[in-house]
Amino acid sequence: MSRLDGKTALVTGATSGIGLACVARFAAEGARVLGLDVNKPGTDLDLPSGAAEVAFVQADVRDEDAIAAAIDGMVAEHGRIDSIVTAAGIAGGGPAHLVDRSEWQRVLDVNLTGTFLCAKHAIRHMLDQDPIDGERGSVVTVASVEGLEGTAGGSSYNASKGAVVIFTKNLAIDYGRAGIRANAICPGFIETPLLDSVFNSPGMEQIREHIRDEHKLRRLGRPEEIAAAALFLVSADASFVSGQAIAVDGGYTAGRDHGVTEMFGF
């Protein structure tokens, strides 16, 4: 028996990176998945035989009517919505005095308001559905290690992800009594098209290497590693986990490494 047999899940940012990895992993574990993205899916999912149903809807997470319609349609078809993963996000930032207000707002609209809208309309249905094993649903938001601590030039992106962390904790407080869990995953720097869009530009190669080495495992993460954490959080294995901001970051936030242990030969 797979871990999500008979369950339904919504994943945003579903056509690439972390979102696509979550779609593939959840379907492989038995969930019927609705993937939502502003872009059309550009690749066929490599799913094992027997994987559950996957459908995609093209919509912008800033469009409340579109989000509500997608979730309403999912519930109308499948009878319930058991979990969501809000992986849709964009990069942005810079020193605050150089950031245009419109750019600041664009990043917060996608990363924070988009998360709010998806949670709002999913929870609306979760509250009305019968609990299974005492649980009506699970919300997993995708924040960032940059929502836990600052990074140079982060401004709008870091602010949006820090707000996602606190918003998620509030969801856990407000809806826990109704049997709805909420947790944030805070990924380190993950090998995704979003990361490439930032660090593959001229002059960024050395910064990318420095950031890689800030991860104590001395590598960047893979989308599948974040999907594995999301799977745990929506599964029954995490039935007593709520209100947490879980760093999945190869040790990035563990603390500073000044190279002292290199003196001991490892």
C-alpha positions in Angstrom: 0.0 0.0 0.0 1.3 3.4 -1.0 1.4 6.3 1.5 -1.2 8.4 -0.2 -3.6 5.8 -1.6 -7.1 7.4 -2.1 -5.9 10.9 -1.2 -6.2 14.0 -3.3 -3.5 16.8 -3.5 -3.1 20.2 -5.0 0.4 21.3 -6.0 1.2 24.8 -7.3 4.3 25.7 -9.3 3.7 22.3 -10.7 5.4 22.3 -14.1 9.0 22.6 -12.9 11.4 22.3 -10.0 10.1 21.5 -6.6 6.4 21.6 -7.7 7.0 19.1 -10.5 8.9 16.8 -8.2 6.0 16.9 -5.7 3.5 16.1 -8.4 5.5 13.1 -9.5 6.2 11.8 -6.0 2.7 12.2 -4.7 1.2 10.5 -7.7 3.7 7.7 -7.4 2.5 7.3 -3.8 -1.2 7.0 -4.8 -2.5 10.5 -4.6 -4.8 12.0 -7.3 -2.9 15.2 -8.0 -4.0 18.5 -9.5 -1.0 20.5 -10.6 -1.5 24.2 -11.0 1.0 26.5 -12.8 1.0 29.8 -14.7 2.8 27.8 -17.4 1.6 24.8 -19.4 3.4 21.5 -18.5 6.3 21.1 -20.9 7.3 17.6 -20.0 5.8 14.2 -19.5 6.0 12.9 -16.0 8.0 9.7 -15.6 5.7 7.9 -13.3 5.8 4.2 -12.4 3.0 1.9 -13.5 0.0 2.1 -11.2 0.5 5.8 -10.3 -2.6 7.8 -9.6 -4.2 10.3 -11.8 -2.5 13.6 -12.6 -4.2 16.7 -14.1 -2.8 20.2 -14.8 -4.6 23.5 -14.8 -3.0 26.7 -16.1 -3.6 29.5 -13.7 -1.8 32.3 -11.9 -1.7 32.0 -8.1 -2.5 35.7 -7.9 -5.8 35.2 -9.5 -8.3 34.4 -6.7 -11.1 33.5 -9.0 -9.0 31.0 -10.9 -7.6 29.5 -7.7 -11.1 29.1 -6.3 -12.4 27.6 -9.5 -9.6 25.1 -9.7 -10.0 23.9 -6.1 -13.8 23.9 -6.4 -13.5 21.7 -9.5 -11.1 19.3 -7.8 -13.5 18.8 -4.9 -16.5 18.5 -7.3 -14.6 15.7 -9.1 -13.0 13.8 -6.2 -15.2 14.7 -3.3 -12.5 16.2 -1.1 -9.0 17.8 -1.0 -6.6 16.2 1.5 -3.5 18.3 1.0 -1.9 21.2 -0.8 1.7 22.1 -1.4 2.3 25.7 -2.4 5.5 25.5 -4.4 4.8 28.4 -6.8 7.3 31.2 -6.4 9.5 33.8 -8.1 12.9 35.3 -7.3 13.5 39.0 -6.7 15.3 41.4 -4.4 18.3 43.7 -4.2 19.3 46.4 -1.7 16.1 48.0 -0.5 17.0 51.5 -1.9 17.3 50.1 -5.4 14.1 48.0 -5.4 11.1 49.5 -7.3 7.9 49.4 -5.4 6.3 47.5 -8.4 9.0 44.8 -8.2 8.6 44.5 -4.4 4.9 44.1 -4.8 5.3 41.5 -7.6 7.4 39.2 -5.5 5.1 39.5 -2.5 2.0 39.0 -4.7 3.2 35.6 -6.0 5.1 34.3 -3.0 2.9 35.4 -0.2 -0.5 36.4 -1.5 -0.5 33.4 -3.8 0.2 31.1 -0.9 -2.6 32.8 1.1 -5.1 32.4 -1.7 -4.4 28.7 -2.2 -4.6 28.0 1.5 -7.7 30.0 1.9 -9.7 28.1 -0.7 -8.3 24.7 0.2 -9.1 25.2 3.9 -12.6 26.3 3.0 -13.3 22.8 1.7 -11.3 21.0 4.3 -13.5 22.5 7.0 -16.6 21.0 5.4 -15.3 17.5 4.8 -15.3 14.5 7.1 -12.1 13.8 8.9 -10.1 10.7 8.1 -8.3 9.3 11.1 -9.0 12.5 12.9 -7.6 14.7 10.2 -9.4 16.9 7.6 -6.4 18.1 5.7 -2.7 19.1 5.6 -1.2 22.4 4.2 2.4 22.4 3.2 3.9 25.8 2.2 7.2 26.2 0.5 9.2 29.0 2.2 13.0 29.1 2.2 16.0 29.2 4.4 16.0 32.9 3.4 12.7 33.1 5.3 14.6 32.0 8.4 17.7 34.1 8.2 18.8 37.0 6.0 21.0 36.9 2.9 22.6 39.8 1.2 20.4 41.5 -1.4 17.4 39.4 -0.4 14.9 42.1 0.6 11.6 41.3 -1.2 12.2 37.6 -1.6 13.3 37.1 2.0 10.5 39.2 3.3 8.0 37.2 1.3 9.3 33.9 2.5 9.6 35.0 6.1 6.0 36.0 6.0 5.1 32.6 4.6 6.7 31.0 7.6 4.6 33.1 10.1 1.5 32.7 8.0 1.8 29.0 8.1 2.2 29.0 11.9 -1.0 31.0 12.1 -2.8 28.4 10.0 -1.6 25.7 12.4 -2.9 27.7 15.4 -6.2 28.7 13.8 -7.2 25.3 12.3 -5.6 22.7 14.5 -8.8 22.2 16.5 -10.5 21.4 13.2 -8.1 18.7 12.4 -6.1 20.6 9.8 -2.3 20.6 10.0 0.0 23.3 8.5 3.8 23.2 8.1 6.4 25.1 6.1 9.3 23.6 4.3 12.3 25.9 4.1 14.5 24.5 1.4 18.2 25.4 1.0 19.4 26.3 -2.5 17.9 23.7 -4.8 18.9 22.9 -8.4 15.9 24.3 -10.2 15.1 26.6 -13.2 14.4 29.3 -10.7 17.9 29.1 -9.1 19.5 28.9 -12.6 17.7 32.1 -13.6 19.5 33.9 -10.8 22.9 32.3 -10.7 23.6 31.4 -14.3 24.0 35.1 -15.3 27.4 36.5 -15.9 29.5 37.3 -12.8 27.4 35.0 -10.6 29.5 31.8 -10.9 31.7 32.5 -7.9 28.7 33.5 -5.8 27.0 30.2 -6.7 30.1 28.3 -5.6 30.2 30.2 -2.3 26.6 29.5 -1.6 27.1 25.8 -2.5 29.8 25.6 0.1 27.7 27.2 2.7 25.6 24.0 2.7 27.5 21.8 5.1 27.1 18.8 2.7 28.9 20.9 0.1 26.3 20.6 -2.6 23.0 22.1 -3.6 19.8 20.2 -3.1 17.6 18.3 -5.5 13.9 18.9 -6.0 13.2 15.3 -5.2 14.6 15.8 -1.7 12.1 18.6 -1.0 9.3 16.4 -2.5 10.3 13.7 0.0 9.9 16.1 2.9 6.5 17.3 1.6 5.4 13.7 1.2 6.3 13.0 4.9 4.4 16.2 6.0 1.1 15.3 4.2 1.3 11.6 5.2 0.0 9.9 8.4 3.6 9.6 9.5 3.5 13.3 10.4 0.1 13.2 12.1 1.5 15.0 15.2 3.6 17.6 13.2 2.0 21.0 12.8 3.1 24.6 13.0 6.7 23.8 12.1 9.2 25.5 9.7 11.4 22.6 8.7 14.7 23.5 7.0 15.7 20.9 4.4 18.9 22.5 3.6 22.0 20.3 3.7 23.0 22.0 6.9 22.9 25.6 5.5 21.3 27.0 8.6 23.2 24.8 11.1 25.7 27.6 11.7 29.0 28.9 10.3 31.9 26.7 9.2 35.2 28.5 9.5 37.3 25.5 8.4 38.6 24.5 11.8 37.9 20.8 11.3 40.0 20.8 8.2 43.0 21.0 10.5 42.0 17.4 11.7 42.3 16.0 8.2 38.7 15.5 7.1 
